[in-house]
Amino acid sequence: MSVRLKLTLSYAGFLMLAGILLLAAVWLFLLRYVPNRAMLTNADDDRLTDGVFPIRSVLLNVFAPRAAAVMVFLLVFGLVGGWILAGRMLAPLTRITNATRMATNGSLSHRIRLPGRKDEFREFADAFDTMLERLEAHVAEQQRFAANASHELRTPLAISKALLDVARTDPNRADGELIDRLHAVNTRAIDLTEALLLLSRAEQRSFTREHVDLSLMAEEATETLLPLAEKHGVRIETSGEITPTIGSQALLLQLTTNLVHNAIVHNLPERGAVWVNTSVGPTTVVLTVENTGEQVTPELASTLTEPFQRGTERIRADHAGVGLGLAIAKTITHAHDGTLTLTPRSAGGIRITVELPATGQESEISAEGAVAI
């Protein structure tokens, strides 16, 4: 049976039960206040027995058929009215079901937008619309990511093919120069592939959780990237306190390394600075990475965590990566149930804040090295 039929039968059954109870109450009331027999003075009445009239028997004969007629009316009324009421009550569910079918067929742009007062169906429809909106945005993001990844991977392959074609047509070309350029192009393709694999691993949360001190990750990332900072003329200052959290040691080191690396390569051409700080809040641990640099608008800052998005307003140098550094950092943060926030500095540059759930235990665990992306 359909839900509408079940509701109809439920309404009709309840109405019949209420009618039976009401008629039973009336009958009990009559039995209580109406005498069983009464004396009559009419000698011509053939229903008299020794001058006594059976009132209750006559009343039952009159009451029973009328009560049966009322019950039949209540049954018909309950079925018809219940069918109509059930249809009106389930109308929002029909709209939600249609929207679900459309979403199943690939139409994620459709919205229910259920009108009326806020009730359970309205809340369910609004939640479903929110889910569709997020799903549509996620699918669009994945499509952009796939297109960008294909473009980024095609570029080094096309360069390699062009170099090989040139070498084939120009036998006098120096092999050493060709090998060096092919090595650089191949290294970039490998770095990009490793970045995509790391991004996929972080999104799937396929890692072992353990106690990690985020301040140790910051110190190790800073020490690893210190030669790069000196090459760019960037000063790094590290400060803070022990910040215990739970997560993947390798991924959190990669997160910190990406943020510090990004702060170094996107900085002033000379006399730049990077500040790395860790702190502990009531329920979270906080990692903050700030750098000097050109002015960054809030609109640009909001897009820098998208895959293959590079800040065109910021100065780019070598070791600029493959455009996945901040995207990987954001994915690792979300995989650890944290938040990553980018805020432009008024003096230029950007401030990146990572908040992760804190733990009550402190752990001094050394992490393995990671490659900056």
N, C-alpha and C positions, 0 to 999 in steps of 0.2 A: 504494500500500500504506500501511496505517496504521503509526504508529510502533511499536505493539505487535507487529504482524506482522514488521516489520523487525527488532526486537529478538529476536523468537522465532527467526527464520531465522539471525540472527547467533549466538545462543547455540547453536543446533543445528549450524550450520556449524563453529563453533569446537570443539564437542565431537567432531564427526566428524573434524576435522583432528587433534585430540589422539589419538583412537582409532587413526587411520591411522598416525600417528607411533609410537604405542606398539606396534602390531602389527608395523610395520617393524623396530623395534628388537628385538623378540622374534625375528623371523625372521632378522635379521642375527646375533643371538647364537647361534641354532641352527646357522646355516651355518658359523659360526666354530668351534664346538666339537663339532659332529657330523660324523663322517667321511662321505665320499661313498659308499663301498662297504665292506662287511664280509664276511669269510669265514665260512661256516656249515658245520657238520658234518652237518646234517640232510639226507640225500640224498633224502628224500621230498618236500621242499618244491619245488613246481613253479616257484616264482619265481626259483630259483637259475639263474645263468648262469655256467657254468664254476666253480661253487662260490662266486660273489660275489653278495652281497645288496645291491640299490640302496637304501640307507637314506634318502637325501635325497628321492628320488622318492616313496617311500612316505610320508615325513613331509609332503611338500608336498600329497599327496592327502588326508591327514588334516587338515592345518592350514588349507587354503584354505576348505573349507565352514564350518568352525567360525569362522574369521575373518569370513567373510561374514555369518554369523548374528550375531556380535557387532556388526558395523557396522550391521546392520538394527536391532538392539536400541538401539544408541546413537542412531540417527536418530530412532526413535520416542520414546525417552526425552528426547532433546534438544528435540524439537518440543513435547511435552507439558509438560516441565519449563520450557522457555523461555517458553511461553505463560503459564504460571502466574506465573513470576518477573517477566516483563514487566508482567503485570497488577498485581502488587503494587508494582512499582517506579513505575508510572505512576499509581497511585491518587491520590497527592497532586496530580499535574498535573490530574487530572479535577476535583478540588475547586477548584483554582485557576481552571480554565476555567469551571466553573459560576458561581463568584463574579464572573468577568469578564463573563459574559452578564448576570447580575443587575445589575451596575453599568452595563452598556450600556443596559439597560431603565430605568435611573433609580433603582435601589435602591442608594444609597450607604451605607446603614446596615449592610449585611451585611458580616461579617468572616469570614475563612477560619479563623483560630485553629488552625493545623495542629498536632496533637499530635506527640509523639515527640521523639527526639533531634535536636540541631541539625545539620542537613546542608544541602546545596545547596537542596533543595526547601523546607526549613523557613525558610532565610534568604530565599528568593524569596517565600514566602508572607507572612512578617513584613514584608518591604519593601512588598509589595502592600497589606497591611492598613494600613501607615503612609500609603501614597499615598491609599488610600480615605478614611482619617480626615482627612487634610489637604484632600482634594478636597471632602469633605462640609462641613468647616468653611468652606472658601472659597465654596462654593455658598450656604451659609446666610448668610455675610457679604454676598455679593452680593445676596441676596434682601432682607436687612434694609436694605442700602444703597438698593436700588431703591424699597423701600417708604418709607424716610425721605426720599429725594430727591423722590418723588412728593408726599409730604405737604408738604415744604418749598416746593416749587414751587407747589402748589395754594393755599397760604396767601396769598401776595401777589396771586394771581389772584382769589381769593375776596374779598379786601379791596377790590381795584380794582372788582370787580363791585358790591360793596355800596355803595361810594362813588358809583359812577355811578347806581345805582338811587335812592339818596337824592337826588342832584342832579336826577334826572329828576322825582321826586315833589315836590321842594321848590324851586320856581323862585326863591325869595327867598334861597337859600343863596349865600354869597359865592363867586364863582368862583375868586378868588385862593387861598383856603384849600383848596378842592378840588384845585386844580392842585398846590399844595405837597404835599399828602398823596399824591396820585397819583404825583408825581415821586419821593417817598421810597420808596413801595412799588415803583415800577418800577425804581429804582436797586437796591433789595435783590434783586429778581428777576434783574437783569443780573449783579450780583455773584455770586449763587448759580450762575447758568449758566456764568459764566467760571471759577468755582472747579471746577465739575464737568468742564469741558473741560480745565483744567489737571491735574486729578487723572487723567483718562483719558490725557492725553499722557504724564504721568510713569509710569503703569503700563505703557504700551506701550514705554517707553524710546525713543521716536522723537525723539531729539535728537542734536546733534553734540557730540562730546566734544572738549574743549580744556583747556589748562593754566589753572588757576584758583587764585588765592591766597584762601583762605577768610577770612583776616584782613581783607582788603580788603572782602569781602562783609559782614563784621560791622560794619566802620566805616561803610560806606554805608548799611546798614540802620539803624544807630543814628542817623546824621545825619538820615535821612528821617523817622524816628519821634520825633525829639527834641521837636517841637512837641506831639505827642500826650502824651508823657511829662510835659512841663511843665504841660499842661492838667490832668492827673491828679495832679500833685504827686509824680511818681515820679522818683527820681534814677537815672541810668544811668551805670555805670562800665564802660569797655571796656579790656581789657588783653590781652597775649599776644604771640605771635611770628608770623613768617611761616609760613603753613601751606599748602604747595603740594599740590594734588591735581589730578585730571583729571575733568572732567565738563562739564555745561552751565552756563555762566555765569549765564544768566537763571534757571534752576531753582534753583541754589544760592543765588542772591540771594533768590529767593522763599522758600526754606527758612529762611534766616537772618531775613528780614523777618517771616515768620509766627511764629517762635519769640520774637523780641523783642516783637512786637505782642501776642502771647498773654501774655507776662510783664508787660506794662504794664497791660493792661485787666483782668487777673485779679490784682489786687494789693491792698494795704491802701488804705482810703479816703483816707488822708493819710500823708505821710512814708514812702512806699514806696520800694523800691530794686530795681534790676535790675543784675545783674553778667553781663557778656559776656566770655568768655575763650577764646582759641585757643592750642593747644599742639601740639607734634609729638612723637609716640612713635616707637618703633623701626620700625613698619611702617604706622602710621596717623597721621592728623591729627585733632585733637579740637576740637570746638566745644562750649562749655558755656554755657548760659544759666540763671541762677538768679534767683529773685525772692522777695520777702517776700510774706506773705499769710496767709490762714487755714490751719489745719491740714488737710492732705490725707491721707486714709488710703491705704495701699498698694493696697487693692481698688479705690478710685476712680481712683487714678493709672494702674492697668493698663488702664482702659477709656477714658481720655481721647483716645487716638489713633484710636478708632473714629469713623467719619463721623457727624456731627450729634450727637456726644456732648459735652455741656457739663457742667462741674463745678458741680453745684448748691450745693456747700458753699463755692464761691468767690464772691467779690463780683463781680457783673456790672455793667457800666456801658454807656455808649454805645460805639459802634465795636466791639461785642463780636463782630462777624463773623457768618458763617452756619453755624458749627459744623463747618467743614472745615479749619480752620487746621492743627491738629496731624495730622489725617489726611493732608493734603497733604504736610506735613513728613516724616511717616513714609514715604509713598510715594516721595517724591523721594530720601530716604536709601537706601531699598532699591533704587531704580533705579540708584543710584551704588555698589551693592555695599557699603553701610555698615550701621550699626546705630544705632538711636535708643532711648535708655533714659530713662525717667522715674523719678525717685526723690524721694519726699517729704522735705523738710527738717525736722529736728527742731524748729527755731524757727518753722516755718510757711512756707508757700510750697512751691515745687517746684524741683527741679534737672533740667534736660534736657540729656543728653549725646549728641552726634552724633559717631560715629567713621567716617571715610572713609579709603580707601586713600591712602597718601602716595606722592608721586613724588619723584624725586631732583632735579627741576628746580624753580626758583622763577620765578614769573611774576607780574608786576605788571600785571594787566589790569583796566581799569576796566569796571564793569558798568552796564548800563542800569537805569533805575529800575523798580520793581515795585510793584504795588498790594497792600497788606496785605489778607489774607482772614481 
